[in-house]
Amino acid sequence: MNTTTITDRLERKKLKRVARKKAAPKAKRAAGVARGSMKKKVKKMVQGQRKR
C-alpha cells in the first residue's frame, strides 16, 4: 500500500493496519526452502571465483 502522500503519521498507521487486515493471508513457506541461518554457508571464497 502506497501511503507516501499522507503526512500524518498516525493516519498512515491506521490506513496500513486496515489494509493489512483486508489482505489475503500469505501462503506458508515451502518445506524445502531454507531460510536465514538454515541456508548453506560459503566456506571460503577463492580469489577470482564467483561466490555462488
C-alpha positions as CSV (number, residue, x, y, z in Angstrom):
1,M,0.0,0.0,0.0
2,N,1.4,3.4,-1.0
3,T,0.9,5.9,1.8
4,T,3.7,8.3,0.9
5,T,1.3,11.2,0.2
6,I,-0.1,11.1,3.7
7,T,1.9,13.2,6.1
8,D,0.2,12.5,9.4
9,R,2.0,9.5,11.0
10,L,-1.0,8.2,13.0
11,E,-3.3,8.4,10.0
12,R,-0.8,6.5,7.9
13,K,-0.5,3.8,10.5
14,K,-4.3,3.5,10.7
15,L,-4.6,3.0,7.0
16,K,-1.8,0.4,6.9
17,R,-3.5,-1.6,9.6
18,V,-6.8,-1.6,7.8
19,A,-5.0,-2.7,4.5
20,R,-3.2,-5.5,6.4
21,K,-6.4,-6.8,7.8
22,K,-8.1,-6.8,4.3
23,A,-5.1,-8.5,2.6
24,A,-5.3,-12.2,1.9
25,P,-3.2,-14.3,4.3
26,K,0.3,-15.2,3.0
27,A,1.0,-18.8,2.0
28,K,3.2,-20.9,4.2
29,R,6.8,-21.2,3.1
30,A,7.5,-24.5,1.3
31,A,9.1,-27.2,3.3
32,G,12.3,-27.5,1.3
33,V,13.1,-23.8,1.4
34,A,15.9,-22.9,3.8
35,R,15.7,-19.5,5.5
36,G,18.2,-17.3,7.2
37,S,20.5,-19.3,9.5
38,M,19.4,-22.6,7.8
39,K,21.0,-21.6,4.5
40,K,24.2,-23.2,3.3
41,K,27.2,-21.1,4.2
42,V,30.1,-20.2,1.9
43,K,33.1,-21.8,3.5
44,K,36.0,-19.7,1.9
45,M,36.0,-17.5,-1.1
46,V,38.8,-18.2,-3.6
47,Q,40.2,-15.2,-5.2
48,G,38.9,-14.8,-8.8
49,Q,36.0,-17.2,-8.3
50,R,32.3,-16.4,-8.0
51,K,30.8,-16.8,-4.6
52,R,27.7,-18.8,-5.6
